[in-house]
């Protein structure tokens, strides 16, 4: 079984997920602590 997913789409999803996690960890974490 070989899945050929569009690289641009996968990259966009990964980028959005990474940004979301970063914002949650930095922004949310700092906001909670302060």
Gaussian input, Z-matrix of N, CA and C with variables (Angstrom, degrees):
# hf/3-21g

backbone

0 1
 N
 C     1     B1
 C     2     B2     1     A1
 N     3     B3     2     A2     1     D1
 C     4     B4     3     A3     2     D2
 C     5     B5     4     A4     3     D3
 N     6     B6     5     A5     4     D4
 C     7     B7     6     A6     5     D5
 C     8     B8     7     A7     6     D6
 N     9     B9     8     A8     7     D7
 C    10    B10     9     A9     8     D8
 C    11    B11    10    A10     9     D9
 N    12    B12    11    A11    10    D10
 C    13    B13    12    A12    11    D11
 C    14    B14    13    A13    12    D12
 N    15    B15    14    A14    13    D13
 C    16    B16    15    A15    14    D14
 C    17    B17    16    A16    15    D15
 N    18    B18    17    A17    16    D16
 C    19    B19    18    A18    17    D17
 C    20    B20    19    A19    18    D18
 N    21    B21    20    A20    19    D19
 C    22    B22    21    A21    20    D20
 C    23    B23    22    A22    21    D21
 N    24    B24    23    A23    22    D22
 C    25    B25    24    A24    23    D23
 C    26    B26    25    A25    24    D24
 N    27    B27    26    A26    25    D25
 C    28    B28    27    A27    26    D26
 C    29    B29    28    A28    27    D27
 N    30    B30    29    A29    28    D28
 C    31    B31    30    A30    29    D29
 C    32    B32    31    A31    30    D30
 N    33    B33    32    A32    31    D31
 C    34    B34    33    A33    32    D32
 C    35    B35    34    A34    33    D33
 N    36    B36    35    A35    34    D34
 C    37    B37    36    A36    35    D35
 C    38    B38    37    A37    36    D36
 N    39    B39    38    A38    37    D37
 C    40    B40    39    A39    38    D38
 C    41    B41    40    A40    39    D39
 N    42    B42    41    A41    40    D40
 C    43    B43    42    A42    41    D41
 C    44    B44    43    A43    42    D42
 N    45    B45    44    A44    43    D43
 C    46    B46    45    A45    44    D44
 C    47    B47    46    A46    45    D45
 N    48    B48    47    A47    46    D46
 C    49    B49    48    A48    47    D47
 C    50    B50    49    A49    48    D48
 N    51    B51    50    A50    49    D49
 C    52    B52    51    A51    50    D50
 C    53    B53    52    A52    51    D51
 N    54    B54    53    A53    52    D52
 C    55    B55    54    A54    53    D53
 C    56    B56    55    A55    54    D54
 N    57    B57    56    A56    55    D55
 C    58    B58    57    A57    56    D56
 C    59    B59    58    A58    57    D57
 N    60    B60    59    A59    58    D58
 C    61    B61    60    A60    59    D59
 C    62    B62    61    A61    60    D60
 N    63    B63    62    A62    61    D61
 C    64    B64    63    A63    62    D62
 C    65    B65    64    A64    63    D63
 N    66    B66    65    A65    64    D64
 C    67    B67    66    A66    65    D65
 C    68    B68    67    A67    66    D66
 N    69    B69    68    A68    67    D67
 C    70    B70    69    A69    68    D68
 C    71    B71    70    A70    69    D69
 N    72    B72    71    A71    70    D70
 C    73    B73    72    A72    71    D71
 C    74    B74    73    A73    72    D72
 N    75    B75    74    A74    73    D73
 C    76    B76    75    A75    74    D74
 C    77    B77    76    A76    75    D75
 N    78    B78    77    A77    76    D76
 C    79    B79    78    A78    77    D77
 C    80    B80    79    A79    78    D78
 N    81    B81    80    A80    79    D79
 C    82    B82    81    A81    80    D80
 C    83    B83    82    A82    81    D81
 N    84    B84    83    A83    82    D82
 C    85    B85    84    A84    83    D83
 C    86    B86    85    A85    84    D84
 N    87    B87    86    A86    85    D85
 C    88    B88    87    A87    86    D86
 C    89    B89    88    A88    87    D87
 N    90    B90    89    A89    88    D88
 C    91    B91    90    A90    89    D89
 C    92    B92    91    A91    90    D90
 N    93    B93    92    A92    91    D91
 C    94    B94    93    A93    92    D92
 C    95    B95    94    A94    93    D93
 N    96    B96    95    A95    94    D94
 C    97    B97    96    A96    95    D95
 C    98    B98    97    A97    96    D96
 N    99    B99    98    A98    97    D97
 C   100   B100    99    A99    98    D98
 C   101   B101   100   A100    99    D99

   B1=1.4839
   B2=1.5330
   B3=1.3125
   B4=1.4722
   B5=1.5195
   B6=1.3123
   B7=1.4703
   B8=1.5147
   B9=1.3207
   B10=1.4666
   B11=1.5175
   B12=1.2930
   B13=1.4683
   B14=1.5188
   B15=1.3202
   B16=1.4612
   B17=1.5204
   B18=1.3235
   B19=1.4596
   B20=1.5279
   B21=1.3212
   B22=1.4670
   B23=1.5254
   B24=1.3258
   B25=1.4625
   B26=1.5190
   B27=1.3312
   B28=1.4651
   B29=1.5219
   B30=1.3395
   B31=1.4627
   B32=1.5214
   B33=1.3385
   B34=1.4695
   B35=1.5159
   B36=1.3276
   B37=1.4676
   B38=1.5215
   B39=1.3190
   B40=1.4718
   B41=1.5209
   B42=1.3408
   B43=1.4625
   B44=1.5273
   B45=1.3275
   B46=1.4721
   B47=1.5241
   B48=1.3194
   B49=1.4690
   B50=1.5263
   B51=1.3297
   B52=1.4700
   B53=1.5186
   B54=1.3325
   B55=1.4732
   B56=1.5282
   B57=1.3227
   B58=1.4672
   B59=1.5170
   B60=1.3271
   B61=1.4657
   B62=1.5214
   B63=1.3221
   B64=1.4731
   B65=1.5144
   B66=1.3314
   B67=1.4704
   B68=1.5276
   B69=1.3276
   B70=1.4732
   B71=1.5253
   B72=1.3405
   B73=1.4637
   B74=1.5251
   B75=1.3356
   B76=1.4761
   B77=1.5205
   B78=1.3296
   B79=1.4657
   B80=1.5239
   B81=1.3263
   B82=1.4672
   B83=1.5171
   B84=1.3334
   B85=1.4651
   B86=1.5144
   B87=1.3301
   B88=1.4662
   B89=1.5213
   B90=1.3322
   B91=1.4606
   B92=1.5301
   B93=1.3253
   B94=1.4665
   B95=1.5326
   B96=1.3296
   B97=1.4595
   B98=1.5240
   B99=1.3399
   B100=1.4714
   B101=1.5126
   A1=109.33
   A2=114.71
   A3=118.07
   A4=109.20
   A5=115.56
   A6=119.43
   A7=109.46
   A8=115.42
   A9=119.10
   A10=108.62
   A11=115.40
   A12=119.46
   A13=110.16
   A14=117.76
   A15=120.51
   A16=110.91
   A17=115.40
   A18=119.02
   A19=110.84
   A20=116.89
   A21=120.31
   A22=109.86
   A23=116.59
   A24=120.08
   A25=111.03
   A26=116.01
   A27=120.02
   A28=110.64
   A29=115.44
   A30=119.70
   A31=109.83
   A32=116.78
   A33=120.42
   A34=110.15
   A35=116.61
   A36=120.40
   A37=109.79
   A38=116.57
   A39=119.74
   A40=110.30
   A41=116.34
   A42=120.51
   A43=110.34
   A44=116.16
   A45=120.03
   A46=110.07
   A47=117.21
   A48=120.95
   A49=109.93
   A50=116.14
   A51=119.89
   A52=110.39
   A53=116.82
   A54=120.17
   A55=109.64
   A56=116.70
   A57=120.44
   A58=111.18
   A59=117.30
   A60=121.20
   A61=109.95
   A62=116.52
   A63=120.48
   A64=110.50
   A65=116.77
   A66=120.68
   A67=109.59
   A68=116.03
   A69=119.49
   A70=110.54
   A71=116.16
   A72=119.56
   A73=111.17
   A74=117.46
   A75=119.42
   A76=110.76
   A77=116.74
   A78=120.45
   A79=111.97
   A80=116.46
   A81=120.45
   A82=112.04
   A83=116.19
   A84=119.93
   A85=111.64
   A86=116.54
   A87=120.12
   A88=110.07
   A89=117.31
   A90=121.39
   A91=109.38
   A92=116.37
   A93=119.63
   A94=110.50
   A95=115.92
   A96=119.17
   A97=111.28
   A98=115.59
   A99=118.09
   A100=109.48
   D1=120.34
   D2=179.24
   D3=-121.62
   D4=120.01
   D5=178.49
   D6=-100.94
   D7=122.47
   D8=179.69
   D9=-108.40
   D10=91.73
   D11=178.84
   D12=-89.61
   D13=143.84
   D14=179.45
   D15=-59.23
   D16=129.81
   D17=-175.01
   D18=-65.45
   D19=-40.48
   D20=-178.01
   D21=-62.62
   D22=-44.69
   D23=-179.47
   D24=-61.74
   D25=-48.14
   D26=-179.29
   D27=-60.90
   D28=-40.37
   D29=-179.81
   D30=-64.30
   D31=-41.44
   D32=179.89
   D33=-62.07
   D34=-45.40
   D35=-179.92
   D36=-62.96
   D37=-46.24
   D38=-179.69
   D39=-61.38
   D40=-41.64
   D41=-179.84
   D42=-61.92
   D43=-45.61
   D44=-179.68
   D45=-62.51
   D46=-43.19
   D47=179.91
   D48=-63.69
   D49=-44.89
   D50=-179.15
   D51=-62.31
   D52=-44.33
   D53=179.79
   D54=-63.39
   D55=-44.24
   D56=-179.94
   D57=-59.58
   D58=-46.08
   D59=179.60
   D60=-63.24
   D61=-43.64
   D62=-179.56
   D63=-61.49
   D64=-45.77
   D65=-179.49
   D66=-62.93
   D67=-43.77
   D68=-178.86
   D69=-63.86
   D70=-42.67
   D71=-177.92
   D72=-71.25
   D73=-46.69
   D74=-177.55
   D75=-78.27
   D76=-59.79
   D77=-176.75
   D78=-64.38
   D79=-57.59
   D80=-178.15
   D81=-59.67
   D82=-46.58
   D83=-179.00
   D84=-61.62
   D85=-48.92
   D86=-179.18
   D87=-63.61
   D88=-41.50
   D89=-178.65
   D90=-63.09
   D91=-39.72
   D92=-179.09
   D93=-67.39
   D94=-40.98
   D95=-177.72
   D96=-71.35
   D97=-39.89
   D98=-178.29
   D99=-85.24

